[in-house]
Amino acid sequence: MDMGITRVEKNIFSQNTDEIASELVQSLSNADNSILLFKVLALAVKNNAEFVRSLDESIFEDADIFREKYVTLLKHALSQAVDVPTGITDSGVPSTRDVHSYTPKELSVFFGVSITTIFNWIDQGRFMGIQRAGSNKHNLIPDDTTYVYGSGKRTTIKEIVTMWKKEEAEHQSTIEVSDLDYHTGQIALYEDKYKGEFERTLGTKLNLTPEEETDAQVWKHHLGRQRLGFKDTEK
């Protein structure tokens, strides 16, 4: 059977590139082996000529610079392994496609949940290929990461963000309507769609369809914003 790199493996390698590079620089049996491995990889990986021409032996004299070059090399090797188009930066160093990454705090806004929930989802494997960052590290989740709903439906972070931005744009387009009225109106649409309040419809169902799960998340978001709106008007 042919060996290939799955999207999950790609995400794991991409997330751990810095750690892998550090291990290659510091943890092999001796420094000469690490340097030899770097040279072999640099010369063996395809579409790497510009990067090789930018190097000289001096990079091996500084561990931080050596590690930085290893990171660049590993990222380029990954891009070639999964056939991701590679461009050339102004410095002549190969670079993979610009993939935007988000922190758990940013994702909590896009999903309309708490940061704690995002971390719980990471622990549950809901973000495929993403693991909780170790001490003194921060999770950065690429936008091409696959998110798995509780129903099993899959989508990408990029699609979630796109949907959120679309809703925000629609919200801004109703500038003449107050926030409270806007969210109340959106809630009314869902109540009409499901013939009742959230607590008596989707809120009582254990097994939701993918469409219902998406609607439930957005519906709860509007309910939360509505409650905040009521509190503001009472002040």
N, C-alpha and C positions, 0 to 999 in steps of 0.2 A: 504494500500500500504506500502511495506517495506521502512524503512528509511535508506538511505545510504549517504555516503560522496562522493560528486562528485570531480573530479580532480580540478575544479575551487575552490571549498570550501577548499580542501586540500592545494592548493597554498596560498589562503588567510590566512588560519590559520597558515601555516608555516611562512609566511611573518610577521605576527603580533604576533608571540609567545612571544617575549620580552615584548610587550605592554600589552598583556593579563596577563602575569605573574606579571607585575608591578601592574596591577589593582587588581589582586587577593591578592597580598601581602598588598596593601595599601588602597583599596577602599571598602572592605566589611565593614559591620556595626561595627565590632570590630576585633581586632587581633586574638582573640580566634577562631572566626568563620573561619578565613583564615587558621589557623593552623589545625583545625579539618578537613576542606575540603581537605587540602594537605594530611593528614594522610589517609583519606578515599580513595582518588584517588590512592595514592601510594600502598595501600594494595589491592585495587580492580582491578587495571589494571593487565592483565595477563603478564606472562614472565617478572616479575619485581622484583623477589626475590633478585637478586644480588644488585640492586639499593637500596632496602629497608635495606639490611644488612649494607650498607655503611653509613647509616644515624644514627644520634642520636639527642637528644633534643637541643643540642647546636646550631644547624643550625637556630633555631628560634630566637636566641639572636642577630643576625646580619642581618639586612634587605637585604643587598646586597647578602649575602650567601643564605639566604632564597629564594630570587628572582631567583638566579642562579639555585638552585635545582628545583624550580618550572618550570623553562624553560626546564630543562632536563626531568622532569616528563611529561610535556605537549607534548614534542616532541615524547617521547616514547609512550604516550597514542595515539597520532595521528598515529604513525606507526602501532600500533595494530588495530586501528579503520579501517585503509585502507588495512590491511593485507600486509604491507611492511615488508620483513624479517628484523629481528632485530639482531644485533651482540652484542658482549660484548667487551668493550674497555679494555686496559691494567689496568685501574683503577677499573674495574668491574662494570662500569656504562653502562647501555644499550645505544646503539646509532643506529640511523636509517641509511639507505643506504647513502653513501657519494654522495650527489648531488652537482655538481659544480654550482656555481652562478657567474653571470657576471654583471658588472656595465654597465650603459648606454653608457659610453665611449667605453668599449670593444665591446659592441654590434654594435655600429656605424661602427666599423672596419669590423666586420663580415658581416653586411648588406650592407656596402658600402654607407652609408648615414651619415648625420650630427647627432650630439648628440641631437640637437633640434628636428629633425625628430623622433628620438627614444622616446623622451618625449611626442611628439604629439601622437605617436602610443599608448603609455601607457594611455594617456587621452582618446583616442578613443576606448580603450578596445581591441586593437589588440593583446596584450599579456594577455591571459585569466587569470583572477584571480589576476592580478597585478594592484596595484594602486600607484599613485604618492606618494612618501615618504613625510612625514611632515617636518616641519622646524627642522634643526639640524640632519636630518637623510638622509641616502643615499640609493637609490634603489639598491637592489641586486636581480637579476632575475635568478631563478633556471633553469638549462638546461633542465628540464622536462616540462617547461612551454610551453603551446601551443600558437603558433603564427598564427594569421589569416590573410591571404593575402586579398587584396582589392576584389579579385574575390570570396572570401569565402573559398578557399582552406586552409587546415590546415596542419601544420607541427610542429615540436618541435624545440626549440633553439638548442638542441644537434645536430639535423640533419642539421641545418643551419651552425653550427660551423664545423661539419664534412665535409660538402661540401666546405666551405671556406678553410679548411686545405688541402683538396685534391687538390684544385686549386693552392694553394701556393706551394704544393709539385711538381705539374706539372710544375709550373713556375720555381722552382729551378732546375728541371731536364733539363731545356733548358738554362743552364747557359752560353752556348756559344753564345746565342742570346741576344742582348741588350734588355733592358726593352721596349724601343720604338718599336723595331721590333716585340717583342713578342705581345704587345697589338695591334699593327697594324695588325698582323696576325690573332689574335682572332677576331678583328672587321671584317676582310675580311670573316671569316667563317660565321659570322652572316649575313653579307650582301649577301653572296651567298645563305644562307638558306632561307632568306626572300626576296631575289631578289630586293635589294635596300638598301639605307642608312636608318639609324634609324629614322631620321626625316620624312622620306617619307613612312615608314612601321609601325612598332610598335609604334613609337612616335605619330602617328596620330589616333591610335585606342583608343576608349573609353572603350570598353569591351574586355578585354584580357582573353584568356584561362589560366588555371594555368601554362601550359608550357610556354606560351608567356610571362606571368608576370615574371616568373623566368628568362627567356632569356632576357627580357627587363632590369631587374635589373643588371644582369651580363654585358650586352652589354653597358649600361650607365657607369658602373664601368670602363670598358676598354677604353671607349671614354674619360672619365675624366683623366685616367692615360696617355692616348696618348697626350692630350692637355698639361699636365705637362711635358711630354717628349719633346715636341716641344719647350716649353719655356726654358727648360734646354739647348737644343742644340743651342738656339739663344743667350745665355749668352756668 
